[in-house]
């Protein structure tokens, strides 16, 4: 949970920076963050399914 709070704080700092960043950089950063969130979601779903089968 603490990791998610830190990630949200970092996101707030990055959003302030995005206003001054070039569009291609912003799109690449958004893709990286989206991929990270997708991997996180898949891992969470997989771990919850494994807990239910035990």
C-alpha positions, 0 to 999 in steps of 0.5 A, a space after each residue: 500500500 505504501 508503494 502505491 502512495 509513493 507511486 501516486 506522489 511521483 505521478 503528481 510530480 510527473 504530471 507537473 513536468 509533463 506540461 513542459 515535456 515534448 509530446 513524444 516523450 509524454 506518449 512514451 512515458 504514458 505507454 511505460 506507465 500503462 504497461 507497468 499498470 497492466 503487468 501489476 493488474 495481471 499479477 494481482 489477478 493471478 495471485 488472487 486466483 491462486 489463493 482461491 484454489 488453495 
